[in-house]
């Protein structure tokens, strides 16, 4: 902690060194530039190749009062180097920000677990539980191993994502980077919408496993796999149609062209953006059928306890992506290459999951995988609801019981098992659609805000929105992923086994952890707001090339005669928005565990209609600033945090009290089927 706080102080001093000052003839480098400094935040280069590039100096642009670099080689797309990049001072400050943030979040991740374990040991010692404590040690070690592996995979995901951003920044041309930003602004929300396939399958399978119902597991997995393939193919087909309609493709891939009125040669035309990104868009879109199917299969692997296979799938994806970047993209930096890498990553993921299922014979036998239906004896043996509703005298198989009576009872059980599976399948489809309504409502606000910033305000505000979206996982949100998985996996199994007090403890811990994490993340980044802002929008530095492009630069970094708020101002919303998103994800995981899907769908739709639409209208027509658009985009997250929080408080209280609720709907439905079949 001492290191973290001292690092924050040193970071602030570094910011003072480079963050406020003027250039030659009093020109400004960005907003807040009002005192002496030793150099600009970005260095600009000229030359014919990376071997002979040299740094150039700034000159004053009289019209805007900004520093421009007309002698830099920013207009030549054939060069093998970027015409601008962060200076050593900027790089040092952003590195310090990343280090302090990482250490602070790791402390938050580790310390609560250590304190809880110490508390459990102290309780055990106080109660004199010497011998019973020994057998409990092994599962605790197994959980620690799982958490360590999970943390490593998440760390690798963060590293590869940062690596991808850095390589594309340094290797892609200006037009390609703009096209990549536009395409990802459209593709990423679609992927997030269909994340419910993995989440819902994982939760429902854990619930079914907790109750020991094999037919239910098979039915849920079938819905996830077939639904993933079908919805993925449908979404990819829609994208394909859009890609081949020029007007639609330009509206989707180049919204900033509508909001840009400057004559900057570095800004691509809509036709150029479509030409550069259409192949990449199609390749990424046709990854979806396999990707959505894999979400369901990964949910099954995690739900069935195959943790190693689950994380091996993630490692395979990361390895394919890293090899593709270093071996192929380095030699041929293009959007097409990135698209083929994405497709290869999904195919490799599918192969690894299928290989895991084929190699796990015990898993296949347990759940009757690769079989059209369960054998009659498996249906009879794996019906906990039936066994629970029939007395021992009724299920007796002694010789005194007539064989005809045993045959009739066995037939009834098999028929009831098939009806249970059909009921679970229908319920899974209904709940999946409700979960999709929630995700669509939430992501529609983010997508609408992104396109509002681009189409109505221009490429600068669009860069600000994209930079904020990149900041959340990098500086804190990724640490919530593992906890959300734990809540869905362990929590749904607790609910399936009716261990409601254990679920309450897990959920309470997760809620407290999210609040502490968001506070620490905000506290560790706020002193570095300027440095992080410069780092996030580094690819915009090239717009300081000349007088025609400087309006785009000032729309990102501010300064001069620009009336728009800079990215630094928008970044001050990072902490509150991060808390809202993290809280929303954890509460959504809890709502999944209690199967309150209908309420989730209604709340999500209401938050979009009643909160987002008025907020985005105010942001666009009254405030007309990028920070207002970002606030409107994530306002539904905070609304849903409040609504879901109150709902979960009510649900948990009713669960502990033994009252009925949506968490009992599945087993109550099964019991009804059995009783009717009897």
MILUM-964786 format. One record per residue (C-alpha): x, z, y; residue number from 1. Coordinates in steps of 0.25 Angstrom, whole numbers, plus 5000, padded with zeros to 4 digits. Layout:
<nodes>
[node [X Z Y] NUM] ...
</nodes>
This chain:
<nodes>
[node [5000 5000 5000] 1] [node [5012 5003 5009] 2] [node [5017 4989 5007] 3] [node [5004 4983 5009] 4] [node [5002 4990 5023] 5] [node [5016 4987 5027] 6] [node [5015 4973 5023] 7] [node [5002 4972 5032] 8] [node [5010 4977 5044] 9] [node [5022 4968 5042] 10] [node [5012 4956 5040] 11] [node [5006 4960 5053] 12] [node [5019 4960 5060] 13] [node [5022 4946 5054] 14] [node [5009 4941 5059] 15] [node [5013 4946 5073] 16] [node [5026 4938 5071] 17] [node [5020 4924 5069] 18] [node [5006 4926 5071] 19] [node [5004 4926 5086] 20] [node [5012 4917 5095] 21] [node [5014 4904 5103] 22] [node [5022 4891 5100] 23] [node [5029 4882 5109] 24] [node [5023 4880 5123] 25] [node [5013 4892 5120] 26] [node [5005 4884 5109] 27] [node [4997 4892 5099] 28] [node [4999 4892 5084] 29] [node [4986 4898 5080] 30] [node [4975 4908 5086] 31] [node [4981 4921 5091] 32] [node [4994 4914 5095] 33] [node [4997 4922 5108] 34] [node [5011 4928 5108] 35] [node [5025 4924 5104] 36] [node [5029 4920 5090] 37] [node [5041 4914 5083] 38] [node [5034 4902 5076] 39] [node [5021 4896 5071] 40] [node [5013 4901 5059] 41] [node [5015 4887 5053] 42] [node [5028 4878 5052] 43] [node [5026 4863 5054] 44] [node [5035 4852 5048] 45] [node [5039 4838 5050] 46] [node [5047 4828 5041] 47] [node [5046 4817 5030] 48] [node [5047 4826 5018] 49] [node [5049 4841 5014] 50] [node [5064 4839 5014] 51] [node [5065 4836 5028] 52] [node [5053 4843 5034] 53] [node [5056 4852 5047] 54] [node [5048 4861 5055] 55] [node [5043 4856 5069] 56] [node [5039 4864 5081] 57] [node [5025 4866 5088] 58] [node [5021 4860 5101] 59] [node [5009 4863 5110] 60] [node [4996 4856 5109] 61] [node [4991 4857 5124] 62] [node [4977 4854 5120] 63] [node [4975 4866 5110] 64] [node [4987 4875 5114] 65] [node [4991 4875 5099] 66] [node [5005 4872 5093] 67] [node [5005 4859 5086] 68] [node [5016 4852 5077] 69] [node [5015 4837 5080] 70] [node [5028 4834 5074] 71] [node [5025 4840 5060] 72] [node [5022 4831 5049] 73] [node [5008 4835 5047] 74] [node [5002 4821 5047] 75] [node [5010 4815 5036] 76] [node [5003 4817 5022] 77] [node [5014 4810 5015] 78] [node [5024 4822 5017] 79] [node [5027 4831 5006] 80] [node [5027 4844 5014] 81] [node [5016 4851 5023] 82] [node [5018 4849 5038] 83] [node [5016 4864 5040] 84] [node [5016 4878 5034] 85] [node [5017 4893 5036] 86] [node [5030 4898 5043] 87] [node [5038 4909 5037] 88] [node [5032 4919 5045] 89] [node [5018 4915 5041] 90] [node [5022 4914 5027] 91] [node [5028 4928 5027] 92] [node [5015 4934 5033] 93] [node [5006 4927 5023] 94] [node [5015 4932 5012] 95] [node [5014 4946 5017] 96] [node [4999 4945 5018] 97] [node [4998 4940 5003] 98] [node [5007 4951 4998] 99] [node [5000 4962 5005] 100] [node [4987 4957 5001] 101] [node [4991 4955 4986] 102] [node [4997 4969 4985] 103] [node [4985 4976 4992] 104] [node [4975 4969 4983] 105] [node [4984 4972 4970] 106] [node [4984 4987 4975] 107] [node [4969 4987 4976] 108] [node [4968 4980 4962] 109] [node [4977 4990 4955] 110] [node [4975 5003 4961] 111] [node [4960 5005 4958] 112] [node [4962 5002 4944] 113] [node [4974 5012 4943] 114] [node [4966 5023 4950] 115] [node [4954 5021 4940] 116] [node [4963 5022 4928] 117] [node [4970 5034 4933] 118] [node [4956 5040 4936] 119] [node [4952 5037 4921] 120] [node [4965 5043 4916] 121] [node [4963 5056 4924] 122] [node [4949 5057 4919] 123] [node [4953 5056 4905] 124] [node [4964 5066 4907] 125] [node [4955 5076 4913] 126] [node [4945 5074 4901] 127] [node [4956 5076 4891] 128] [node [4953 5062 4885] 129] [node [4967 5060 4879] 130] [node [4963 5053 4866] 131] [node [4951 5045 4870] 132] [node [4960 5039 4882] 133] [node [4969 5032 4872] 134] [node [4959 5021 4866] 135] [node [4955 5019 4881] 136] [node [4969 5015 4885] 137] [node [4969 5001 4877] 138] [node [4957 4995 4884] 139] [node [4962 4999 4897] 140] [node [4975 4992 4895] 141] [node [4967 4980 4891] 142] [node [4959 4980 4903] 143] [node [4972 4982 4911] 144] [node [4978 4970 4904] 145] [node [4966 4961 4907] 146] [node [4966 4965 4922] 147] [node [4981 4962 4923] 148] [node [4979 4948 4917] 149] [node [4967 4946 4926] 150] [node [4975 4950 4938] 151] [node [4986 4940 4934] 152] [node [4977 4929 4932] 153] [node [4970 4931 4945] 154] [node [4984 4932 4952] 155] [node [4988 4919 4945] 156] [node [4975 4913 4951] 157] [node [4978 4918 4965] 158] [node [4993 4913 4963] 159] [node [4988 4899 4958] 160] [node [4978 4898 4969] 161] [node [4988 4901 4980] 162] [node [4998 4891 4973] 163] [node [4988 4880 4973] 164] [node [4985 4883 4988] 165] [node [5000 4883 4992] 166] [node [5003 4870 4984] 167] [node [4991 4862 4989] 168] [node [4995 4867 5003] 169] [node [5009 4862 5002] 170] [node [5007 4849 4994] 171] [node [4993 4843 4998] 172] [node [4992 4834 5010] 173] [node [4983 4838 5022] 174] [node [4972 4829 5017] 175] [node [4973 4834 5003] 176] [node [4972 4849 5007] 177] [node [4960 4846 5016] 178] [node [4953 4839 5004] 179] [node [4957 4851 4995] 180] [node [4951 4861 5004] 181] [node [4938 4853 5006] 182] [node [4937 4851 4991] 183] [node [4939 4865 4987] 184] [node [4929 4870 4997] 185] [node [4919 4862 4989] 186] [node [4924 4865 4975] 187] [node [4927 4880 4976] 188] [node [4913 4885 4979] 189] [node [4908 4877 4967] 190] [node [4917 4883 4958] 191] [node [4914 4897 4963] 192] [node [4899 4894 4962] 193] [node [4901 4892 4947] 194] [node [4909 4904 4945] 195] [node [4896 4911 4941] 196] [node [4898 4904 4927] 197] [node [4910 4912 4924] 198] [node [4904 4925 4930] 199] [node [4890 4924 4924] 200] [node [4895 4921 4910] 201] [node [4906 4932 4910] 202] [node [4896 4942 4915] 203] [node [4885 4938 4905] 204] [node [4894 4937 4893] 205] [node [4900 4950 4896] 206] [node [4886 4956 4896] 207] [node [4882 4949 4883] 208] [node [4895 4954 4877] 209] [node [4893 4968 4881] 210] [node [4879 4967 4874] 211] [node [4885 4960 4862] 212] [node [4876 4948 4863] 213] [node [4884 4935 4857] 214] [node [4872 4926 4859] 215] [node [4871 4930 4874] 216] [node [4886 4927 4875] 217] [node [4885 4913 4869] 218] [node [4873 4910 4878] 219] [node [4880 4914 4891] 220] [node [4892 4906 4887] 221] [node [4885 4894 4884] 222] [node [4877 4894 4897] 223] [node [4891 4896 4905] 224] [node [4898 4885 4897] 225] [node [4887 4875 4898] 226] [node [4883 4879 4912] 227] [node [4897 4878 4917] 228] [node [4899 4864 4911] 229] [node [4885 4859 4917] 230] [node [4886 4865 4931] 231] [node [4901 4861 4932] 232] [node [4897 4846 4928] 233] [node [4885 4846 4937] 234] [node [4894 4852 4949] 235] [node [4905 4842 4946] 236] [node [4895 4830 4946] 237] [node [4889 4834 4960] 238] [node [4904 4835 4965] 239] [node [4906 4821 4959] 240] [node [4894 4815 4966] 241] [node [4898 4821 4979] 242] [node [4912 4816 4978] 243] [node [4907 4802 4976] 244] [node [4898 4802 4989] 245] [node [4907 4801 5001] 246] [node [4898 4808 5011] 247] [node [4896 4820 5002] 248] [node [4911 4820 4998] 249] [node [4915 4821 5012] 250] [node [4905 4831 5016] 251] [node [4910 4840 5004] 252] [node [4925 4838 5005] 253] [node [4927 4836 5020] 254] [node [4918 4844 5028] 255] [node [4928 4847 5038] 256] [node [4928 4833 5043] 257] [node [4914 4835 5048] 258] [node [4919 4847 5057] 259] [node [4932 4841 5062] 260] [node [4932 4834 5075] 261] [node [4947 4834 5077] 262] [node [4956 4821 5075] 263] [node [4966 4827 5066] 264] [node [4974 4817 5057] 265] [node [4976 4828 5047] 266] [node [4961 4830 5045] 267] [node [4957 4821 5033] 268] [node [4944 4812 5034] 269] [node [4933 4815 5025] 270] [node [4936 4803 5017] 271] [node [4950 4807 5015] 272] [node [4946 4821 5010] 273] [node [4936 4815 5000] 274] [node [4947 4805 4995] 275] [node [4957 4816 4994] 276] [node [4948 4826 4987] 277] [node [4938 4819 4979] 278] [node [4946 4818 4966] 279] [node [4950 4833 4967] 280] [node [4935 4836 4969] 281] [node [4930 4829 4957] 282] [node [4941 4835 4948] 283] [node [4938 4849 4953] 284] [node [4923 4846 4951] 285] [node [4924 4841 4937] 286] [node [4932 4854 4933] 287] [node [4919 4862 4935] 288] [node [4912 4859 4922] 289] [node [4924 4865 4914] 290] [node [4927 4875 4925] 291] [node [4913 4881 4925] 292] [node [4912 4881 4909] 293] [node [4926 4888 4909] 294] [node [4920 4899 4919] 295] [node [4909 4902 4908] 296] [node [4920 4902 4897] 297] [node [4929 4911 4905] 298] [node [4917 4920 4907] 299] [node [4915 4921 4892] 300] [node [4930 4923 4889] 301] [node [4930 4935 4899] 302] [node [4917 4940 4895] 303] [node [4921 4940 4880] 304] [node [4934 4948 4883] 305] [node [4943 4936 4881] 306] [node [4951 4940 4893] 307] [node [4964 4933 4889] 308] [node [4957 4920 4887] 309] [node [4950 4921 4900] 310] [node [4963 4924 4908] 311] [node [4971 4913 4900] 312] [node [4961 4903 4905] 313] [node [4964 4907 4919] 314] [node [4979 4906 4916] 315] [node [4978 4892 4910] 316] [node [4970 4888 4923] 317] [node [4981 4894 4932] 318] [node [4992 4888 4924] 319] [node [4986 4874 4924] 320] [node [4984 4875 4939] 321] [node [4998 4879 4941] 322] [node [5005 4869 4932] 323] [node [4996 4858 4939] 324] [node [5000 4862 4953] 325] [node [5015 4863 4950] 326] [node [5017 4851 4940] 327] [node [5007 4841 4946] 328] [node [5002 4845 4960] 329] [node [5016 4847 4965] 330] [node [5019 4833 4961] 331] [node [5006 4827 4965] 332] [node [4999 4835 4976] 333] [node [4985 4830 4977] 334] [node [4971 4834 4976] 335] [node [4969 4826 4963] 336] [node [4980 4834 4957] 337] [node [4973 4847 4960] 338] [node [4960 4842 4954] 339] [node [4967 4838 4941] 340] [node [4974 4852 4941] 341] [node [4960 4858 4942] 342] [node [4954 4850 4931] 343] [node [4966 4853 4922] 344] [node [4965 4868 4925] 345] [node [4950 4868 4921] 346] [node [4952 4860 4908] 347] [node [4964 4869 4904] 348] [node [4955 4881 4907] 349] [node [4944 4875 4898] 350] [node [4954 4873 4887] 351] [node [4960 4887 4888] 352] [node [4946 4893 4887] 353] [node [4942 4884 4875] 354] [node [4955 4887 4868] 355] [node [4952 4902 4870] 356] [node [4938 4901 4864] 357] [node [4943 4893 4852] 358] [node [4955 4903 4849] 359] [node [4946 4915 4850] 360] [node [4938 4914 4837] 361] [node [4933 4928 4837] 362] [node [4927 4925 4851] 363] [node [4921 4913 4846] 364] [node [4915 4920 4834] 365] [node [4910 4932 4842] 366] [node [4902 4923 4851] 367] [node [4899 4911 4842] 368] [node [4907 4901 4851] 369] [node [4908 4887 4848] 370] [node [4895 4888 4839] 371] [node [4882 4882 4843] 372] [node [4875 4895 4840] 373] [node [4878 4909 4834] 374] [node [4875 4911 4819] 375] [node [4863 4919 4816] 376] [node [4871 4931 4811] 377] [node [4879 4931 4824] 378] [node [4866 4931 4832] 379] [node [4861 4942 4824] 380] [node [4874 4950 4825] 381] [node [4875 4949 4840] 382] [node [4862 4953 4845] 383] [node [4864 4967 4851] 384] [node [4850 4966 4858] 385] [node [4843 4964 4844] 386] [node [4851 4975 4837] 387] [node [4847 4985 4849] 388] [node [4833 4982 4848] 389] [node [4831 4983 4833] 390] [node [4832 4996 4826] 391] [node [4841 4999 4814] 392] [node [4830 4999 4804] 393] [node [4826 4985 4809] 394] [node [4840 4979 4808] 395] [node [4843 4985 4794] 396] [node [4848 4975 4784] 397] [node [4846 4985 4772] 398] [node [4841 4979 4758] 399] [node [4828 4986 4760] 400] [node [4825 4977 4772] 401] [node [4818 4965 4768] 402] [node [4826 4952 4769] 403] [node [4815 4945 4776] 404] [node [4814 4955 4787] 405] [node [4829 4954 4789] 406] [node [4828 4939 4790] 407] [node [4817 4940 4800] 408] [node [4825 4950 4808] 409] [node [4837 4942 4808] 410] [node [4830 4929 4812] 411] [node [4824 4937 4824] 412] [node [4837 4942 4828] 413] [node [4843 4928 4828] 414] [node [4831 4922 4836] 415] [node [4832 4934 4846] 416] [node [4847 4931 4847] 417] [node [4845 4917 4851] 418] [node [4834 4921 4861] 419] [node [4844 4931 4867] 420] [node [4854 4920 4869] 421] [node [4844 4910 4875] 422] [node [4839 4921 4884] 423] [node [4854 4924 4888] 424] [node [4856 4910 4891] 425] [node [4844 4908 4900] 426] [node [4848 4921 4907] 427] [node [4862 4916 4909] 428] [node [4858 4903 4915] 429] [node [4848 4910 4924] 430] [node [4859 4920 4929] 431] [node [4869 4910 4930] 432] [node [4860 4902 4940] 433] [node [4858 4914 4948] 434] [node [4873 4917 4948] 435] [node [4875 4903 4953] 436] [node [4865 4904 4964] 437] [node [4873 4916 4969] 438] [node [4886 4909 4969] 439] [node [4880 4896 4975] 440] [node [4875 4904 4986] 441] [node [4888 4911 4989] 442] [node [4897 4899 4988] 443] [node [4887 4890 4995] 444] [node [4889 4899 5007] 445] [node [4904 4897 5006] 446] [node [4904 4882 5004] 447] [node [4894 4881 5016] 448] [node [4903 4889 5025] 449] [node [4915 4880 5021] 450] [node [4908 4867 5024] 451] [node [4902 4873 5037] 452] [node [4916 4876 5041] 453] [node [4922 4863 5038] 454] [node [4910 4854 5042] 455] [node [4906 4861 5055] 456] [node [4919 4867 5060] 457] [node [4930 4858 5054] 458] [node [4942 4859 5045] 459] [node [4948 4871 5052] 460] [node [4937 4881 5049] 461] [node [4936 4875 5035] 462] [node [4951 4879 5033] 463] [node [4947 4893 5038] 464] [node [4936 4894 5027] 465] [node [4945 4888 5016] 466] [node [4956 4898 5020] 467] [node [4947 4910 5019] 468] [node [4942 4906 5006] 469] [node [4956 4905 5001] 470] [node [4960 4918 5007] 471] [node [4949 4926 4999] 472] [node [4955 4925 4985] 473] [node [4970 4925 4990] 474] [node [4968 4938 4997] 475] [node [4959 4947 4989] 476] [node [4947 4940 4982] 477] [node [4955 4936 4970] 478] [node [4957 4951 4966] 479] [node [4942 4952 4965] 480] [node [4941 4942 4954] 481] [node [4946 4951 4943] 482] [node [4937 4962 4947] 483] [node [4925 4953 4947] 484] [node [4928 4948 4933] 485] [node [4930 4963 4929] 486] [node [4916 4966 4934] 487] [node [4909 4954 4928] 488] [node [4916 4956 4914] 489] [node [4916 4971 4913] 490] [node [4904 4974 4921] 491] [node [4895 4964 4913] 492] [node [4899 4970 4900] 493] [node [4896 4984 4905] 494] [node [4882 4980 4909] 495] [node [4881 4973 4896] 496] [node [4884 4986 4889] 497] [node [4876 4994 4899] 498] [node [4888 5002 4904] 499] [node [4882 5002 4917] 500] [node [4890 5014 4923] 501] [node [4903 5007 4919] 502] [node [4898 4994 4926] 503] [node [4895 5003 4938] 504] [node [4909 5008 4939] 505] [node [4915 4994 4937] 506] [node [4906 4989 4948] 507] [node [4909 5000 4958] 508] [node [4924 4999 4956] 509] [node [4923 4984 4958] 510] [node [4916 4986 4971] 511] [node [4925 4996 4977] 512] [node [4937 4987 4973] 513] [node [4932 4975 4980] 514] [node [4930 4983 4993] 515] [node [4944 4989 4992] 516] [node [4950 4975 4989] 517] [node [4943 4968 5000] 518] [node [4948 4979 5010] 519] [node [4962 4978 5005] 520] [node [4962 4963 5005] 521] [node [4957 4963 5020] 522] [node [4967 4973 5024] 523] [node [4979 4966 5018] 524] [node [4975 4953 5024] 525] [node [4970 4956 5038] 526] [node [4984 4959 5044] 527] [node [4988 4945 5039] 528] [node [4976 4937 5043] 529] [node [4983 4928 5052] 530] [node [4994 4925 5042] 531] [node [4984 4923 5030] 532] [node [4976 4914 5039] 533] [node [4988 4905 5042] 534] [node [4991 4905 5027] 535] [node [4977 4901 5023] 536] [node [4976 4890 5032] 537] [node [4991 4885 5032] 538] [node [4986 4871 5028] 539] [node [4979 4870 5042] 540] [node [4993 4871 5049] 541] [node [4995 4856 5049] 542] [node [4983 4854 5059] 543] [node [4993 4860 5070] 544] [node [5000 4846 5068] 545] [node [4994 4840 5081] 546] [node [4984 4841 5092] 547] [node [4973 4833 5084] 548] [node [4974 4843 5073] 549] [node [4976 4856 5080] 550] [node [4961 4859 5081] 551] [node [4961 4860 5066] 552] [node [4972 4869 5066] 553] [node [4966 4878 5077] 554] [node [4953 4878 5069] 555] [node [4960 4886 5058] 556] [node [4971 4894 5065] 557] [node [4965 4895 5079] 558] [node [4972 4894 5092] 559] [node [4973 4885 5105] 560] [node [4959 4881 5110] 561] [node [4952 4883 5096] 562] [node [4939 4891 5097] 563] [node [4938 4893 5082] 564] [node [4942 4906 5075] 565] [node [4955 4904 5067] 566] [node [4957 4907 5052] 567] [node [4963 4921 5056] 568] [node [4950 4925 5062] 569] [node [4942 4920 5049] 570] [node [4952 4928 5040] 571] [node [4948 4941 5046] 572] [node [4935 4940 5038] 573] [node [4943 4940 5025] 574] [node [4941 4954 5022] 575] [node [4926 4955 5024] 576] [node [4924 4942 5017] 577] [node [4933 4946 5005] 578] [node [4925 4959 5003] 579] [node [4912 4951 5003] 580] [node [4917 4941 4993] 581] [node [4924 4951 4984] 582] [node [4912 4960 4984] 583] [node [4903 4949 4981] 584] [node [4911 4945 4969] 585] [node [4911 4959 4963] 586] [node [4896 4961 4966] 587] [node [4893 4948 4960] 588] [node [4900 4952 4948] 589] [node [4892 4964 4947] 590] [node [4879 4957 4949] 591] [node [4883 4948 4937] 592] [node [4886 4960 4928] 593] [node [4871 4965 4931] 594] [node [4865 4951 4930] 595] [node [4858 4952 4943] 596] [node [4859 4937 4944] 597] [node [4846 4934 4951] 598] [node [4848 4944 4962] 599] [node [4862 4938 4964] 600] [node [4856 4924 4966] 601] [node [4846 4928 4976] 602] [node [4856 4936 4984] 603] [node [4865 4925 4984] 604] [node [4855 4915 4989] 605] [node [4850 4924 4999] 606] [node [4864 4927 5005] 607] [node [4866 4912 5006] 608] [node [4853 4909 5013] 609] [node [4851 4922 5021] 610] [node [4866 4925 5025] 611] [node [4875 4913 5024] 612] [node [4866 4902 5030] 613] [node [4863 4910 5043] 614] [node [4878 4915 5043] 615] [node [4884 4901 5042] 616] [node [4874 4896 5053] 617] [node [4879 4907 5062] 618] [node [4894 4904 5059] 619] [node [4892 4889 5061] 620] [node [4883 4888 5073] 621] [node [4885 4901 5081] 622] [node [4899 4906 5078] 623] [node [4906 4893 5073] 624] [node [4919 4899 5068] 625] [node [4925 4898 5054] 626] [node [4925 4914 5052] 627] [node [4910 4914 5054] 628] [node [4909 4903 5043] 629] [node [4917 4911 5034] 630] [node [4909 4924 5037] 631] [node [4896 4916 5034] 632] [node [4902 4910 5021] 633] [node [4905 4924 5015] 634] [node [4893 4932 5021] 635] [node [4885 4930 5009] 636] [node [4896 4938 5001] 637] [node [4894 4950 5009] 638] [node [4879 4949 5009] 639] [node [4880 4948 4993] 640] [node [4889 4960 4993] 641] [node [4879 4968 5000] 642] [node [4867 4963 4991] 643] [node [4875 4963 4978] 644] [node [4880 4977 4981] 645] [node [4867 4983 4983] 646] [node [4861 4976 4971] 647] [node [4873 4980 4962] 648] [node [4871 4995 4967] 649] [node [4857 4994 4963] 650] [node [4860 4987 4949] 651] [node [4871 4997 4945] 652] [node [4862 5009 4949] 653] [node [4851 5003 4940] 654] [node [4860 5000 4929] 655] [node [4866 5014 4928] 656] [node [4852 5020 4929] 657] [node [4848 5011 4917] 658] [node [4838 5003 4924] 659] [node [4835 4988 4921] 660] [node [4840 4977 4928] 661] [node [4846 4963 4927] 662] [node [4858 4969 4919] 663] [node [4848 4972 4908] 664] [node [4841 4958 4908] 665] [node [4849 4952 4897] 666] [node [4848 4963 4887] 667] [node [4833 4965 4890] 668] [node [4830 4951 4888] 669] [node [4837 4951 4875] 670] [node [4830 4964 4871] 671] [node [4817 4957 4874] 672] [node [4820 4945 4866] 673] [node [4823 4954 4854] 674] [node [4811 4962 4855] 675] [node [4802 4950 4856] 676] [node [4809 4944 4844] 677] [node [4807 4956 4836] 678] 
</nodes>
